[in-house]
Every structure is written in C-alpha cells, then in structure tokens.
Amino acid sequence: MSTPASATMIPADLPVRFFARAIDIVIVAAIDVGLGLVIGFGFDWLLTGAAIVLAYFVLLDTLAGTTPGKFALGLRVTGPDGEHPSLKQALIREAFTVVGAIPFVGPLLALAAWVWIAVTVRSSALRQGKHDLLAGGTRVIRTRAEASLRG
C-alpha cells in the first residue's frame, strides 16, 4: 500500500521561503537592470520587466516545480495533486509579483501583498498563503533531501 502524496509533503516554513524568494529576486533584478541598460529605464522597461518577473516565476514553477532560489534551499511548489502547478495555478499564485510595477503606488501595494502573504502562511498549518489558496491549493514543500536533513 502506498503512502498518500500529502502525507510525504512537508510544508516549507516562512523563513526558508523568504530566503528562496530573496535569491530569486537577486536573479530577476539582475535581468531587469540589464534590460534597463539596453532599452532604457522608461515605461517600456517597467512593463517588460514586470512581464519577465511574472514569466520567471510562473514558467519555472509550472515546468520545473521550482525556481533557482527554491532549488538551492530544497523547496518546490506543488499543485493540489502533488504535481507541478498548472499554468493557470502558477499565474494566479504569482500574480502579486507584478503589483510593484504599478506607477507610484506599486511599492506600497507590493509591501502590503507581502505582509498579507506572510501572515496567511504563518497562520496556516500547511503553510499556504492566501495566494496559494486562490490558486486552488498550491503548496511550497521541502524536498525529500532537505526534509530528511531536518528530520
């Protein structure tokens, strides 16, 4: 008899998720600054950069189930079925990443979104943020290798 997938999925806590996202932010910021140096730091850069950031997270979560930051820290994103999230689930889950690109109020809205997500992750037994719930139940879990290190 096999163990249900949910029984082997250990939720990732907020600090490790934060550090994984920080690694990814360094990567997308480098791409974004490089783009700005090529095309200029105008409105086109803002829109293109926001699209690149969204595509980075959505495509990597959908195709690989992880980003470089998550991979480095032994994390992955799953859909409610334990597999990679669907494109729709990943788009919904990562939609908040473009909020910061809204002129003038974007940074404040982005900060509010981050706080909201952090509060909801911390208050959930499965460590699902509101963005995970809106996406149909996606989860960030520790991989077996990382989970076995922690016990």
C-alpha positions as CSV (number, residue, x, y, z in Angstrom):
1,M,0.0,0.0,0.0
2,S,1.5,3.4,-1.0
3,T,1.6,6.5,1.2
4,P,-0.6,9.3,0.0
5,A,1.3,12.2,-1.6
6,S,0.0,14.6,1.0
7,A,1.5,12.5,3.8
8,T,5.0,12.9,2.5
9,M,4.8,16.6,1.7
10,I,6.4,18.6,4.5
11,P,5.3,22.3,4.4
12,A,8.1,24.8,4.0
13,D,8.2,27.4,6.7
14,L,8.2,31.1,6.1
15,P,11.9,31.9,6.7
16,V,13.3,29.4,4.2
17,R,10.6,30.6,1.7
18,F,11.7,34.2,2.3
19,F,15.4,33.4,1.6
20,A,14.5,31.4,-1.5
21,R,12.5,34.3,-2.8
22,A,15.4,36.7,-2.0
23,I,17.7,34.6,-4.2
24,D,15.2,34.7,-7.0
25,I,14.8,38.5,-6.6
26,V,18.5,38.9,-7.0
27,I,18.4,37.0,-10.2
28,V,15.4,38.8,-11.7
29,A,16.7,42.2,-10.5
30,A,20.0,41.5,-12.4
31,I,18.0,40.6,-15.5
32,D,15.8,43.7,-15.1
33,V,18.7,46.1,-14.6
34,G,20.5,44.5,-17.6
35,L,17.3,45.1,-19.7
36,G,17.1,48.7,-18.5
37,L,20.7,49.3,-19.5
38,V,19.8,48.0,-23.0
39,I,16.4,49.7,-23.6
40,G,16.5,52.5,-21.1
41,F,14.6,52.8,-17.8
42,G,11.3,54.1,-19.1
43,F,7.8,52.9,-19.2
44,D,8.6,50.1,-21.7
45,W,11.3,48.8,-19.3
46,L,8.7,48.8,-16.5
47,L,6.2,46.8,-18.4
48,T,8.7,44.4,-19.9
49,G,10.5,43.9,-16.6
50,A,7.2,43.1,-14.9
51,A,6.3,40.6,-17.6
52,I,9.8,39.0,-17.2
53,V,9.4,38.7,-13.5
54,L,6.0,37.1,-13.8
55,A,7.2,34.7,-16.6
56,Y,10.3,33.7,-14.5
57,F,8.2,32.5,-11.5
58,V,5.2,31.2,-13.5
59,L,7.2,29.2,-16.1
60,L,9.7,27.8,-13.6
61,D,7.0,26.8,-11.2
62,T,5.0,25.2,-14.0
63,L,7.7,23.5,-15.9
64,A,10.2,22.5,-13.1
65,G,8.2,23.0,-9.9
66,T,11.0,25.1,-8.5
67,T,13.0,28.3,-9.1
68,P,16.7,28.6,-8.6
69,G,16.1,30.0,-5.2
70,K,13.7,27.3,-4.1
71,F,16.0,24.6,-5.6
72,A,19.0,26.0,-3.7
73,L,17.2,25.8,-0.4
74,G,15.5,22.4,-1.1
75,L,11.9,23.6,-1.9
76,R,9.4,23.1,-4.6
77,V,5.9,24.2,-5.5
78,T,3.2,21.7,-6.0
79,G,-0.4,21.9,-7.2
80,P,-3.1,20.4,-5.0
81,D,-2.5,17.0,-6.6
82,G,1.2,17.0,-5.6
83,E,2.4,17.5,-9.1
84,H,3.8,20.8,-10.6
85,P,1.2,23.5,-10.6
86,S,-0.7,24.1,-13.8
87,L,0.0,27.3,-15.8
88,K,-3.3,28.8,-14.5
89,Q,-2.5,27.9,-10.9
90,A,1.0,29.4,-11.2
91,L,-0.3,32.6,-12.9
92,I,-2.8,33.1,-10.1
93,R,-0.2,32.2,-7.4
94,E,2.4,34.6,-8.8
95,A,0.1,37.5,-9.9
96,F,1.1,39.5,-6.9
97,T,4.6,39.9,-8.3
98,V,3.6,42.5,-10.8
99,V,1.8,44.7,-8.3
100,G,5.1,46.5,-7.6
101,A,5.3,47.7,-11.2
102,I,2.2,49.9,-10.8
103,P,3.4,53.5,-11.0
104,F,3.6,55.5,-7.8
105,V,1.6,53.2,-5.5
106,G,3.1,49.9,-6.6
107,P,5.8,49.6,-4.0
108,L,3.3,50.2,-1.2
109,L,0.8,47.7,-2.7
110,A,3.6,45.2,-3.1
111,L,4.6,45.6,0.5
112,A,1.0,45.1,1.6
113,A,0.8,41.9,-0.5
114,W,4.0,40.5,1.0
115,V,2.7,41.2,4.5
116,W,-0.6,39.6,3.7
117,I,1.0,36.6,2.3
118,A,3.4,36.2,5.2
119,V,0.6,36.5,7.7
120,T,-1.5,33.9,5.9
121,V,1.4,31.5,5.5
122,R,2.3,31.7,9.2
123,S,-1.3,31.1,10.3
124,S,-1.8,28.0,8.1
125,A,-1.0,24.5,9.3
126,L,0.0,23.6,5.7
127,R,1.9,26.9,5.4
128,Q,-0.3,28.0,2.5
129,G,-0.6,31.7,1.9
130,K,-3.7,33.4,0.5
131,H,-2.0,33.3,-2.9
132,D,-1.7,29.5,-2.6
133,L,-5.4,29.2,-1.7
134,L,-6.5,31.5,-4.5
135,A,-4.5,29.3,-6.9
136,G,-6.6,26.3,-5.9
137,G,-4.4,24.9,-3.1
138,T,-0.8,25.1,-4.3
139,R,1.9,24.5,-1.7
140,V,5.6,25.1,-1.1
141,I,7.1,22.0,0.3
142,R,10.5,20.8,1.4
143,T,12.1,18.2,-0.9
144,R,12.8,14.8,0.4
145,A,16.6,15.5,0.6
146,E,16.1,18.7,2.6
147,A,13.3,17.2,4.7
148,S,15.5,14.3,5.7
149,L,18.2,16.7,6.9
150,R,15.7,18.3,9.3
151,G,14.1,15.1,10.5
